Amino acid sequence: MKPKINKEVKDYIKSLVKQHNIEIQEFDKHRELMIPTDEILNTIFYISSVSEKTHKTIYDNFSDDLILSYTGIASLSYLSIAVFQENCKNPIDQNWFLEKSSDPNFVLQSQLVNITNHALSVVKLIESGLDNSARALIRILAEIIFTTSITFSKKELNLIYKSAKNNDEADNVWYKNFRPKKINSHLSSIEKEIGLPLEVTEEISKIRSSIFKEYSSVVHSSFISTSLGAFAFDIDNSVNLGVCGRVSTTSVNSISSLNWLLFYSLMMNKLILKHYHNYKAPGDNKA
């Protein structure tokens, strides 16, 4: 959709361009460096239209996988609404927290809403051809999914998780309890307790470690991930600068990781509520 730019903003942009051209004439004399008056506005309109063009190409090549992503996101959106309802038997005892605080179902709902919205944002970025940005958000999504599974399985870790009152305390809590190696250890233990076979927990642990390793390099702006992330590897095997968004075959792996995380989140929520909270969803539409 073409953005609407009001007259005041247009006039301000044009004044900036005019001032630029005056300085070019005064100090350089190179008329080829002068910017046409409407160049900035035309660039704004072009950037806003790029996503429409990439959207079609994305779905020509990745439609089935993205529909699976949307299915997982829709399921999580339903779950996020359902876990905290007034005048209903919510899945977690409201006194489950070790200390007196907010209703745990409300806290779980907040976590699930963030998970749902992060996942949807990943898809929107991929649809716009912004795969490297999507990969950074996948790392954030992975951590909140894993942390939610841990803190709603283990009361003591839930208490520690909520104990941080400022950013410094939050960093300390993260380092001691929720950095990747700790998360993997906690979740492997939880997965065994809820009844997953050993070979399954071992495979999940490998995938989890792989996701942390691959996507952390994007968040921490490693040289390789930053350099490669600036380019789009096109469907026709050409390599182009990915500025402002361009379809890239690297999205195949991003979508695959997203779908795995969505499946894991849905599976763990169901098993955790059953094992640790003795909850079974009512049948026959009974609330």
DAVEN-V594998 format. One record per backbone hydrogen bond with DSSP energy under -1.0 kcal/mol. NH is the residue of the N-H (numbers start at 1). CO is the residue of the C=O. If there is no record, write none. Layout:
[[NH;CO] [NH;CO]]
This chain:
[[10;6] [11;7] [12;8] [13;9] [14;10] [15;11] [16;12] [17;13] [18;14] [19;15] [20;16] [21;17] [22;18] [23;19] [24;20] [25;21] [26;22] [27;23] [28;24] [29;24] [31;29] [33;30] [34;31] [39;36] [42;38] [43;39] [44;40] [45;41] [46;42] [47;43] [48;44] [53;49] [54;50] [55;51] [57;53] [58;54] [59;55] [60;56] [62;58] [66;62] [67;63] [68;64] [69;65] [70;66] [71;67] [72;68] [73;69] [74;70] [75;71] [76;72] [77;73] [78;74] [79;75] [80;76] [81;77] [82;78] [83;79] [89;287] [90;88] [96;93] [107;103] [108;104] [109;105] [110;106] [111;107] [112;108] [113;109] [114;110] [115;111] [116;112] [117;113] [118;114] [119;115] [120;116] [121;117] [122;118] [123;119] [124;120] [125;121] [126;122] [127;123] [128;124] [129;126] [130;125] [134;130] [135;131] [136;132] [137;133] [138;134] [139;135] [140;136] [141;137] [142;138] [143;139] [144;140] [145;141] [146;142] [147;143] [148;144] [149;145] [150;146] [151;147] [152;148] [153;150] [154;150] [158;154] [159;155] [160;156] [161;157] [162;158] [163;160] [170;166] [171;167] [172;168] [173;169] [174;170] [175;171] [176;172] [177;173] [178;174] [183;179] [184;180] [185;181] [186;182] [187;183] [188;184] [189;185] [190;186] [191;187] [192;188] [193;189] [194;190] [195;192] [196;191] [201;197] [202;198] [203;199] [204;200] [205;201] [206;202] [207;203] [208;204] [209;205] [210;206] [211;207] [212;208] [213;209] [214;210] [215;211] [216;212] [219;215] [220;216] [221;218] [222;217] [226;222] [227;223] [228;224] [229;225] [231;228] [232;240] [234;238] [237;234] [240;232] [242;230] [245;242] [246;129] [249;233] [251;248] [252;249] [254;250] [255;251] [256;252] [257;253] [258;254] [259;255] [260;256] [261;257] [262;258] [263;259] [264;260] [265;261] [266;262] [267;263] [268;264] [269;265] [270;266] [271;267] [272;268] [273;269] [274;270] [275;271] [276;272] [279;273] [286;283]]
